[in-house]
């Protein structure tokens, strides 16, 4: 199904980070991270930027449209 694909879970695993940890770092609830990873929620540009910054990569490294 076309839409936004994310590598958040992969990057979290590499960083040994829980969903709760990432949520706290970017100022959202853990449920938001759950929905992002499941592809049920499209982040705002600011949230996408904040998540990418946590992992030290570009937005395009974590998010892509297919």
mmCIF file of the N, C-alpha and C atoms, coordinates in Angstrom:
data_MODEL
# 
_entry.id   MODEL 
# 
loop_
_atom_site.group_PDB 
_atom_site.id 
_atom_site.type_symbol 
_atom_site.label_atom_id 
_atom_site.label_alt_id 
_atom_site.label_comp_id 
_atom_site.label_asym_id 
_atom_site.label_entity_id 
_atom_site.label_seq_id 
_atom_site.pdbx_PDB_ins_code 
_atom_site.Cartn_x 
_atom_site.Cartn_y 
_atom_site.Cartn_z 
_atom_site.occupancy 
_atom_site.B_iso_or_equiv 
_atom_site.pdbx_formal_charge 
_atom_site.auth_seq_id 
_atom_site.auth_comp_id 
_atom_site.auth_asym_id 
_atom_site.auth_atom_id 
_atom_site.pdbx_PDB_model_num 
ATOM 1   N N  . UNK A 1 1  ? 0.840  -1.172 0.000  1.00 0.00 ? 1  UNK A N  1 
ATOM 2   C CA . UNK A 1 1  ? 0.000  0.000  0.000  1.00 0.00 ? 1  UNK A CA 1 
ATOM 3   C C  . UNK A 1 1  ? 0.893  1.246  0.000  1.00 0.00 ? 1  UNK A C  1 
ATOM 4   N N  . UNK A 1 2  ? 0.631  2.198  -0.882 1.00 0.00 ? 2  UNK A N  1 
ATOM 5   C CA . UNK A 1 2  ? 1.471  3.397  -0.930 1.00 0.00 ? 2  UNK A CA 1 
ATOM 6   C C  . UNK A 1 2  ? 1.285  4.258  0.314  1.00 0.00 ? 2  UNK A C  1 
ATOM 7   N N  . UNK A 1 3  ? 2.311  4.986  0.645  1.00 0.00 ? 3  UNK A N  1 
ATOM 8   C CA . UNK A 1 3  ? 2.232  5.866  1.797  1.00 0.00 ? 3  UNK A CA 1 
ATOM 9   C C  . UNK A 1 3  ? 3.607  6.103  2.392  1.00 0.00 ? 3  UNK A C  1 
ATOM 10  N N  . UNK A 1 4  ? 3.603  6.643  3.568  1.00 0.00 ? 4  UNK A N  1 
ATOM 11  C CA . UNK A 1 4  ? 4.844  6.962  4.255  1.00 0.00 ? 4  UNK A CA 1 
ATOM 12  C C  . UNK A 1 4  ? 5.415  5.715  4.920  1.00 0.00 ? 4  UNK A C  1 
ATOM 13  N N  . UNK A 1 5  ? 6.653  5.426  4.629  1.00 0.00 ? 5  UNK A N  1 
ATOM 14  C CA . UNK A 1 5  ? 7.357  4.309  5.263  1.00 0.00 ? 5  UNK A CA 1 
ATOM 15  C C  . UNK A 1 5  ? 8.390  4.888  6.215  1.00 0.00 ? 5  UNK A C  1 
ATOM 16  N N  . UNK A 1 6  ? 8.628  4.200  7.321  1.00 0.00 ? 6  UNK A N  1 
ATOM 17  C CA . UNK A 1 6  ? 9.550  4.714  8.329  1.00 0.00 ? 6  UNK A CA 1 
ATOM 18  C C  . UNK A 1 6  ? 10.531 3.654  8.797  1.00 0.00 ? 6  UNK A C  1 
ATOM 19  N N  . UNK A 1 7  ? 11.691 4.113  9.192  1.00 0.00 ? 7  UNK A N  1 
ATOM 20  C CA . UNK A 1 7  ? 12.724 3.232  9.752  1.00 0.00 ? 7  UNK A CA 1 
ATOM 21  C C  . UNK A 1 7  ? 12.961 3.553  11.232 1.00 0.00 ? 7  UNK A C  1 
ATOM 22  N N  . UNK A 1 8  ? 11.968 4.147  11.876 1.00 0.00 ? 8  UNK A N  1 
ATOM 23  C CA . UNK A 1 8  ? 12.143 4.537  13.278 1.00 0.00 ? 8  UNK A CA 1 
ATOM 24  C C  . UNK A 1 8  ? 12.514 3.333  14.136 1.00 0.00 ? 8  UNK A C  1 
ATOM 25  N N  . UNK A 1 9  ? 11.795 2.234  13.971 1.00 0.00 ? 9  UNK A N  1 
ATOM 26  C CA . UNK A 1 9  ? 12.042 1.051  14.796 1.00 0.00 ? 9  UNK A CA 1 
ATOM 27  C C  . UNK A 1 9  ? 13.477 0.553  14.618 1.00 0.00 ? 9  UNK A C  1 
ATOM 28  N N  . UNK A 1 10 ? 13.939 0.546  13.377 1.00 0.00 ? 10 UNK A N  1 
ATOM 29  C CA . UNK A 1 10 ? 15.303 0.103  13.073 1.00 0.00 ? 10 UNK A CA 1 
ATOM 30  C C  . UNK A 1 10 ? 16.337 1.006  13.754 1.00 0.00 ? 10 UNK A C  1 
ATOM 31  N N  . UNK A 1 11 ? 16.135 2.317  13.652 1.00 0.00 ? 11 UNK A N  1 
ATOM 32  C CA . UNK A 1 11 ? 17.071 3.252  14.272 1.00 0.00 ? 11 UNK A CA 1 
ATOM 33  C C  . UNK A 1 11 ? 17.010 3.177  15.799 1.00 0.00 ? 11 UNK A C  1 
ATOM 34  N N  . UNK A 1 12 ? 15.819 2.965  16.355 1.00 0.00 ? 12 UNK A N  1 
ATOM 35  C CA . UNK A 1 12 ? 15.703 2.802  17.803 1.00 0.00 ? 12 UNK A CA 1 
ATOM 36  C C  . UNK A 1 12 ? 16.472 1.574  18.273 1.00 0.00 ? 12 UNK A C  1 
ATOM 37  N N  . UNK A 1 13 ? 16.345 0.472  17.527 1.00 0.00 ? 13 UNK A N  1 
ATOM 38  C CA . UNK A 1 13 ? 17.033 -0.767 17.893 1.00 0.00 ? 13 UNK A CA 1 
ATOM 39  C C  . UNK A 1 13 ? 18.548 -0.560 17.884 1.00 0.00 ? 13 UNK A C  1 
ATOM 40  N N  . UNK A 1 14 ? 19.042 0.127  16.856 1.00 0.00 ? 14 UNK A N  1 
ATOM 41  C CA . UNK A 1 14 ? 20.491 0.399  16.779 1.00 0.00 ? 14 UNK A CA 1 
ATOM 42  C C  . UNK A 1 14 ? 20.964 1.218  17.971 1.00 0.00 ? 14 UNK A C  1 
ATOM 43  N N  . UNK A 1 15 ? 20.116 2.121  18.430 1.00 0.00 ? 15 UNK A N  1 
ATOM 44  C CA . UNK A 1 15 ? 20.478 3.005  19.545 1.00 0.00 ? 15 UNK A CA 1 
ATOM 45  C C  . UNK A 1 15 ? 20.101 2.406  20.904 1.00 0.00 ? 15 UNK A C  1 
ATOM 46  N N  . UNK A 1 16 ? 19.561 1.179  20.903 1.00 0.00 ? 16 UNK A N  1 
ATOM 47  C CA . UNK A 1 16 ? 19.105 0.521  22.126 1.00 0.00 ? 16 UNK A CA 1 
ATOM 48  C C  . UNK A 1 16 ? 18.172 1.446  22.910 1.00 0.00 ? 16 UNK A C  1 
ATOM 49  N N  . UNK A 1 17 ? 17.178 1.967  22.186 1.00 0.00 ? 17 UNK A N  1 
ATOM 50  C CA . UNK A 1 17 ? 16.258 2.957  22.736 1.00 0.00 ? 17 UNK A CA 1 
ATOM 51  C C  . UNK A 1 17 ? 14.839 2.410  22.722 1.00 0.00 ? 17 UNK A C  1 
ATOM 52  N N  . UNK A 1 18 ? 14.128 2.607  23.815 1.00 0.00 ? 18 UNK A N  1 
ATOM 53  C CA . UNK A 1 18 ? 12.727 2.197  23.893 1.00 0.00 ? 18 UNK A CA 1 
ATOM 54  C C  . UNK A 1 18 ? 11.841 3.268  23.269 1.00 0.00 ? 18 UNK A C  1 
ATOM 55  N N  . UNK A 1 19 ? 10.629 2.886  22.907 1.00 0.00 ? 19 UNK A N  1 
ATOM 56  C CA . UNK A 1 19 ? 9.674  3.845  22.358 1.00 0.00 ? 19 UNK A CA 1 
ATOM 57  C C  . UNK A 1 19 ? 9.470  5.005  23.327 1.00 0.00 ? 19 UNK A C  1 
ATOM 58  N N  . UNK A 1 20 ? 9.379  4.682  24.589 1.00 0.00 ? 20 UNK A N  1 
ATOM 59  C CA . UNK A 1 20 ? 9.194  5.709  25.624 1.00 0.00 ? 20 UNK A CA 1 
ATOM 60  C C  . UNK A 1 20 ? 10.352 6.703  25.637 1.00 0.00 ? 20 UNK A C  1 
ATOM 61  N N  . UNK A 1 21 ? 11.580 6.199  25.468 1.00 0.00 ? 21 UNK A N  1 
ATOM 62  C CA . UNK A 1 21 ? 12.760 7.071  25.462 1.00 0.00 ? 21 UNK A CA 1 
ATOM 63  C C  . UNK A 1 21 ? 12.703 8.055  24.298 1.00 0.00 ? 21 UNK A C  1 
ATOM 64  N N  . UNK A 1 22 ? 12.388 7.537  23.120 1.00 0.00 ? 22 UNK A N  1 
ATOM 65  C CA . UNK A 1 22 ? 12.307 8.405  21.943 1.00 0.00 ? 22 UNK A CA 1 
ATOM 66  C C  . UNK A 1 22 ? 11.183 9.417  22.107 1.00 0.00 ? 22 UNK A C  1 
ATOM 67  N N  . UNK A 1 23 ? 10.048 8.960  22.596 1.00 0.00 ? 23 UNK A N  1 
ATOM 68  C CA . UNK A 1 23 ? 8.908  9.859  22.798 1.00 0.00 ? 23 UNK A CA 1 
ATOM 69  C C  . UNK A 1 23 ? 9.299  11.016 23.718 1.00 0.00 ? 23 UNK A C  1 
ATOM 70  N N  . UNK A 1 24 ? 9.982  10.711 24.786 1.00 0.00 ? 24 UNK A N  1 
ATOM 71  C CA . UNK A 1 24 ? 10.397 11.741 25.736 1.00 0.00 ? 24 UNK A CA 1 
ATOM 72  C C  . UNK A 1 24 ? 11.355 12.738 25.075 1.00 0.00 ? 24 UNK A C  1 
ATOM 73  N N  . UNK A 1 25 ? 12.282 12.235 24.271 1.00 0.00 ? 25 UNK A N  1 
ATOM 74  C CA . UNK A 1 25 ? 13.265 13.108 23.620 1.00 0.00 ? 25 UNK A CA 1 
ATOM 75  C C  . UNK A 1 25 ? 12.634 14.079 22.620 1.00 0.00 ? 25 UNK A C  1 
ATOM 76  N N  . UNK A 1 26 ? 11.543 13.649 21.979 1.00 0.00 ? 26 UNK A N  1 
ATOM 77  C CA . UNK A 1 26 ? 10.917 14.515 20.960 1.00 0.00 ? 26 UNK A CA 1 
ATOM 78  C C  . UNK A 1 26 ? 9.622  15.167 21.442 1.00 0.00 ? 26 UNK A C  1 
ATOM 79  N N  . UNK A 1 27 ? 9.246  14.915 22.691 1.00 0.00 ? 27 UNK A N  1 
ATOM 80  C CA . UNK A 1 27 ? 8.104  15.608 23.277 1.00 0.00 ? 27 UNK A CA 1 
ATOM 81  C C  . UNK A 1 27 ? 6.729  15.134 22.847 1.00 0.00 ? 27 UNK A C  1 
ATOM 82  N N  . UNK A 1 28 ? 6.604  13.813 22.641 1.00 0.00 ? 28 UNK A N  1 
ATOM 83  C CA . UNK A 1 28 ? 5.295  13.236 22.299 1.00 0.00 ? 28 UNK A CA 1 
ATOM 84  C C  . UNK A 1 28 ? 5.021  12.061 23.232 1.00 0.00 ? 28 UNK A C  1 
ATOM 85  N N  . UNK A 1 29 ? 3.815  11.519 23.145 1.00 0.00 ? 29 UNK A N  1 
ATOM 86  C CA . UNK A 1 29 ? 3.477  10.325 23.933 1.00 0.00 ? 29 UNK A CA 1 
ATOM 87  C C  . UNK A 1 29 ? 4.028  9.077  23.242 1.00 0.00 ? 29 UNK A C  1 
ATOM 88  N N  . UNK A 1 30 ? 4.240  8.034  24.029 1.00 0.00 ? 30 UNK A N  1 
ATOM 89  C CA . UNK A 1 30 ? 4.742  6.769  23.466 1.00 0.00 ? 30 UNK A CA 1 
ATOM 90  C C  . UNK A 1 30 ? 3.804  6.251  22.384 1.00 0.00 ? 30 UNK A C  1 
ATOM 91  N N  . UNK A 1 31 ? 2.498  6.446  22.567 1.00 0.00 ? 31 UNK A N  1 
ATOM 92  C CA . UNK A 1 31 ? 1.523  5.980  21.581 1.00 0.00 ? 31 UNK A CA 1 
ATOM 93  C C  . UNK A 1 31 ? 1.762  6.603  20.201 1.00 0.00 ? 31 UNK A C  1 
ATOM 94  N N  . UNK A 1 32 ? 2.241  7.832  20.193 1.00 0.00 ? 32 UNK A N  1 
ATOM 95  C CA . UNK A 1 32 ? 2.546  8.487  18.916 1.00 0.00 ? 32 UNK A CA 1 
ATOM 96  C C  . UNK A 1 32 ? 3.648  7.726  18.190 1.00 0.00 ? 32 UNK A C  1 
ATOM 97  N N  . UNK A 1 33 ? 4.665  7.319  18.923 1.00 0.00 ? 33 UNK A N  1 
ATOM 98  C CA . UNK A 1 33 ? 5.766  6.548  18.328 1.00 0.00 ? 33 UNK A CA 1 
ATOM 99  C C  . UNK A 1 33 ? 5.240  5.196  17.841 1.00 0.00 ? 33 UNK A C  1 
ATOM 100 N N  . UNK A 1 34 ? 4.374  4.566  18.620 1.00 0.00 ? 34 UNK A N  1 
ATOM 101 C CA . UNK A 1 34 ? 3.764  3.286  18.224 1.00 0.00 ? 34 UNK A CA 1 
ATOM 102 C C  . UNK A 1 34 ? 3.046  3.463  16.886 1.00 0.00 ? 34 UNK A C  1 
ATOM 103 N N  . UNK A 1 35 ? 2.235  4.500  16.764 1.00 0.00 ? 35 UNK A N  1 
ATOM 104 C CA . UNK A 1 35 ? 1.472  4.742  15.535 1.00 0.00 ? 35 UNK A CA 1 
ATOM 105 C C  . UNK A 1 35 ? 2.387  5.092  14.365 1.00 0.00 ? 35 UNK A C  1 
ATOM 106 N N  . UNK A 1 36 ? 3.430  5.852  14.610 1.00 0.00 ? 36 UNK A N  1 
ATOM 107 C CA . UNK A 1 36 ? 4.388  6.172  13.547 1.00 0.00 ? 36 UNK A CA 1 
ATOM 108 C C  . UNK A 1 36 ? 5.045  4.898  13.019 1.00 0.00 ? 36 UNK A C  1 
ATOM 109 N N  . UNK A 1 37 ? 5.496  4.047  13.921 1.00 0.00 ? 37 UNK A N  1 
ATOM 110 C CA . UNK A 1 37 ? 6.183  2.817  13.511 1.00 0.00 ? 37 UNK A CA 1 
ATOM 111 C C  . UNK A 1 37 ? 5.255  1.881  12.751 1.00 0.00 ? 37 UNK A C  1 
ATOM 112 N N  . UNK A 1 38 ? 3.977  1.908  13.095 1.00 0.00 ? 38 UNK A N  1 
ATOM 113 C CA . UNK A 1 38 ? 3.003  1.034  12.437 1.00 0.00 ? 38 UNK A CA 1 
ATOM 114 C C  . UNK A 1 38 ? 2.468  1.636  11.140 1.00 0.00 ? 38 UNK A C  1 
ATOM 115 N N  . UNK A 1 39 ? 2.887  2.858  10.827 1.00 0.00 ? 39 UNK A N  1 
ATOM 116 C CA . UNK A 1 39 ? 2.420  3.492  9.599  1.00 0.00 ? 39 UNK A CA 1 
ATOM 117 C C  . UNK A 1 39 ? 0.998  4.018  9.681  1.00 0.00 ? 39 UNK A C  1 
ATOM 118 N N  . UNK A 1 40 ? 0.488  4.222  10.898 1.00 0.00 ? 40 UNK A N  1 
ATOM 119 C CA . UNK A 1 40 ? -0.877 4.703  11.064 1.00 0.00 ? 40 UNK A CA 1 
ATOM 120 C C  . UNK A 1 40 ? -0.950 6.209  11.319 1.00 0.00 ? 40 UNK A C  1 
ATOM 121 N N  . UNK A 1 41 ? 0.208  6.869  11.300 1.00 0.00 ? 41 UNK A N  1 
ATOM 122 C CA . UNK A 1 41 ? 0.241  8.294  11.609 1.00 0.00 ? 41 UNK A CA 1 
ATOM 123 C C  . UNK A 1 41 ? 1.360  8.942  10.807 1.00 0.00 ? 41 UNK A C  1 
ATOM 124 N N  . UNK A 1 42 ? 1.061  10.061 10.165 1.00 0.00 ? 42 UNK A N  1 
ATOM 125 C CA . UNK A 1 42 ? 2.081  10.828 9.454  1.00 0.00 ? 42 UNK A CA 1 
ATOM 126 C C  . UNK A 1 42 ? 2.526  11.975 10.351 1.00 0.00 ? 42 UNK A C  1 
ATOM 127 N N  . UNK A 1 43 ? 3.828  12.080 10.588 1.00 0.00 ? 43 UNK A N  1 
ATOM 128 C CA . UNK A 1 43 ? 4.312  13.115 11.498 1.00 0.00 ? 43 UNK A CA 1 
ATOM 129 C C  . UNK A 1 43 ? 4.284  14.495 10.856 1.00 0.00 ? 43 UNK A C  1 
ATOM 130 N N  . UNK A 1 44 ? 4.241  15.504 11.706 1.00 0.00 ? 44 UNK A N  1 
ATOM 131 C CA . UNK A 1 44 ? 4.427  16.869 11.217 1.00 0.00 ? 44 UNK A CA 1 
ATOM 132 C C  . UNK A 1 44 ? 5.883  16.988 10.771 1.00 0.00 ? 44 UNK A C  1 
ATOM 133 N N  . UNK A 1 45 ? 6.171  18.010 10.011 1.00 0.00 ? 45 UNK A N  1 
ATOM 134 C CA . UNK A 1 45 ? 7.546  18.234 9.570  1.00 0.00 ? 45 UNK A CA 1 
ATOM 135 C C  . UNK A 1 45 ? 8.454  18.441 10.780 1.00 0.00 ? 45 UNK A C  1 
ATOM 136 N N  . UNK A 1 46 ? 7.976  19.163 11.783 1.00 0.00 ? 46 UNK A N  1 
ATOM 137 C CA . UNK A 1 46 ? 8.781  19.399 12.986 1.00 0.00 ? 46 UNK A CA 1 
ATOM 138 C C  . UNK A 1 46 ? 9.080  18.089 13.703 1.00 0.00 ? 46 UNK A C  1 
ATOM 139 N N  . UNK A 1 47 ? 8.076  17.233 13.860 1.00 0.00 ? 47 UNK A N  1 
ATOM 140 C CA . UNK A 1 47 ? 8.307  15.956 14.538 1.00 0.00 ? 47 UNK A CA 1 
ATOM 141 C C  . UNK A 1 47 ? 9.275  15.086 13.745 1.00 0.00 ? 47 UNK A C  1 
ATOM 142 N N  . UNK A 1 48 ? 9.115  15.039 12.432 1.00 0.00 ? 48 UNK A N  1 
ATOM 143 C CA . UNK A 1 48 ? 10.035 14.266 11.590 1.00 0.00 ? 48 UNK A CA 1 
ATOM 144 C C  . UNK A 1 48 ? 11.458 14.788 11.762 1.00 0.00 ? 48 UNK A C  1 
ATOM 145 N N  . UNK A 1 49 ? 11.614 16.095 11.779 1.00 0.00 ? 49 UNK A N  1 
ATOM 146 C CA . UNK A 1 49 ? 12.924 16.722 11.966 1.00 0.00 ? 49 UNK A CA 1 
ATOM 147 C C  . UNK A 1 49 ? 13.497 16.368 13.338 1.00 0.00 ? 49 UNK A C  1 
ATOM 148 N N  . UNK A 1 50 ? 12.676 16.457 14.377 1.00 0.00 ? 50 UNK A N  1 
ATOM 149 C CA . UNK A 1 50 ? 13.139 16.154 15.736 1.00 0.00 ? 50 UNK A CA 1 
ATOM 150 C C  . UNK A 1 50 ? 13.580 14.702 15.868 1.00 0.00 ? 50 UNK A C  1 
ATOM 151 N N  . UNK A 1 51 ? 12.831 13.789 15.267 1.00 0.00 ? 51 UNK A N  1 
ATOM 152 C CA . UNK A 1 51 ? 13.200 12.366 15.312 1.00 0.00 ? 51 UNK A CA 1 
ATOM 153 C C  . UNK A 1 51 ? 14.511 12.137 14.574 1.00 0.00 ? 51 UNK A C  1 
ATOM 154 N N  . UNK A 1 52 ? 14.638 12.710 13.395 1.00 0.00 ? 52 UNK A N  1 
ATOM 155 C CA . UNK A 1 52 ? 15.878 12.560 12.619 1.00 0.00 ? 52 UNK A CA 1 
ATOM 156 C C  . UNK A 1 52 ? 17.069 13.115 13.402 1.00 0.00 ? 52 UNK A C  1 
ATOM 157 N N  . UNK A 1 53 ? 16.869 14.242 14.064 1.00 0.00 ? 53 UNK A N  1 
ATOM 158 C CA . UNK A 1 53 ? 17.953 14.867 14.819 1.00 0.00 ? 53 UNK A CA 1 
ATOM 159 C C  . UNK A 1 53 ? 18.399 13.990 15.991 1.00 0.00 ? 53 UNK A C  1 
ATOM 160 N N  . UNK A 1 54 ? 17.463 13.301 16.637 1.00 0.00 ? 54 UNK A N  1 
ATOM 161 C CA . UNK A 1 54 ? 17.820 12.401 17.739 1.00 0.00 ? 54 UNK A CA 1 
ATOM 162 C C  . UNK A 1 54 ? 18.824 11.354 17.260 1.00 0.00 ? 54 UNK A C  1 
ATOM 163 N N  . UNK A 1 55 ? 18.617 10.859 16.026 1.00 0.00 ? 55 UNK A N  1 
ATOM 164 C CA . UNK A 1 55 ? 19.487 9.805  15.498 1.00 0.00 ? 55 UNK A CA 1 
ATOM 165 C C  . UNK A 1 55 ? 20.652 10.344 14.665 1.00 0.00 ? 55 UNK A C  1 
ATOM 166 N N  . UNK A 1 56 ? 20.703 11.667 14.484 1.00 0.00 ? 56 UNK A N  1 
ATOM 167 C CA . UNK A 1 56 ? 21.816 12.271 13.761 1.00 0.00 ? 56 UNK A CA 1 
ATOM 168 C C  . UNK A 1 56 ? 21.812 11.983 12.274 1.00 0.00 ? 56 UNK A C  1 
ATOM 169 N N  . UNK A 1 57 ? 20.613 11.859 11.695 1.00 0.00 ? 57 UNK A N  1 
ATOM 170 C CA . UNK A 1 57 ? 20.491 11.583 10.262 1.00 0.00 ? 57 UNK A CA 1 
ATOM 171 C C  . UNK A 1 57 ? 19.488 12.562 9.638  1.00 0.00 ? 57 UNK A C  1 
ATOM 172 N N  . UNK A 1 58 ? 19.376 12.521 8.321  1.00 0.00 ? 58 UNK A N  1 
ATOM 173 C CA . UNK A 1 58 ? 18.410 13.374 7.639  1.00 0.00 ? 58 UNK A CA 1 
ATOM 174 C C  . UNK A 1 58 ? 17.009 12.771 7.742  1.00 0.00 ? 58 UNK A C  1 
ATOM 175 N N  . UNK A 1 59 ? 16.014 13.599 7.535  1.00 0.00 ? 59 UNK A N  1 
ATOM 176 C CA . UNK A 1 59 ? 14.626 13.129 7.538  1.00 0.00 ? 59 UNK A CA 1 
ATOM 177 C C  . UNK A 1 59 ? 14.449 12.018 6.513  1.00 0.00 ? 59 UNK A C  1 
ATOM 178 N N  . UNK A 1 60 ? 15.098 12.179 5.351  1.00 0.00 ? 60 UNK A N  1 
ATOM 179 C CA . UNK A 1 60 ? 14.960 11.200 4.270  1.00 0.00 ? 60 UNK A CA 1 
ATOM 180 C C  . UNK A 1 60 ? 15.529 9.829  4.636  1.00 0.00 ? 60 UNK A C  1 
ATOM 181 N N  . UNK A 1 61 ? 16.454 9.793  5.591  1.00 0.00 ? 61 UNK A N  1 
ATOM 182 C CA . UNK A 1 61 ? 17.002 8.508  6.035  1.00 0.00 ? 61 UNK A CA 1 
ATOM 183 C C  . UNK A 1 61 ? 15.958 7.692  6.804  1.00 0.00 ? 61 UNK A C  1 
ATOM 184 N N  . UNK A 1 62 ? 15.058 8.383  7.493  1.00 0.00 ? 62 UNK A N  1 
ATOM 185 C CA . UNK A 1 62 ? 14.075 7.708  8.351  1.00 0.00 ? 62 UNK A CA 1 
ATOM 186 C C  . UNK A 1 62 ? 12.707 7.592  7.704  1.00 0.00 ? 62 UNK A C  1 
ATOM 187 N N  . UNK A 1 63 ? 12.322 8.605  6.940  1.00 0.00 ? 63 UNK A N  1 
ATOM 188 C CA . UNK A 1 63 ? 10.991 8.629  6.328  1.00 0.00 ? 63 UNK A CA 1 
ATOM 189 C C  . UNK A 1 63 ? 11.105 8.671  4.814  1.00 0.00 ? 63 UNK A C  1 
ATOM 190 N N  . UNK A 1 64 ? 10.222 7.921  4.131  1.00 0.00 ? 64 UNK A N  1 
ATOM 191 C CA . UNK A 1 64 ? 10.170 8.006  2.671  1.00 0.00 ? 64 UNK A CA 1 
ATOM 192 C C  . UNK A 1 64 ? 8.764  7.643  2.193  1.00 0.00 ? 64 UNK A C  1 
ATOM 193 N N  . UNK A 1 65 ? 8.359  8.266  1.103  1.00 0.00 ? 65 UNK A N  1 
ATOM 194 C CA . UNK A 1 65 ? 7.070  7.933  0.502  1.00 0.00 ? 65 UNK A CA 1 
ATOM 195 C C  . UNK A 1 65 ? 7.279  6.884  -0.570 1.00 0.00 ? 65 UNK A C  1 
ATOM 196 N N  . UNK A 1 66 ? 6.372  5.921  -0.607 1.00 0.00 ? 66 UNK A N  1 
ATOM 197 C CA . UNK A 1 66 ? 6.431  4.881  -1.654 1.00 0.00 ? 66 UNK A CA 1 
ATOM 198 C C  . UNK A 1 66 ? 5.157  4.923  -2.466 1.00 0.00 ? 66 UNK A C  1 
# 
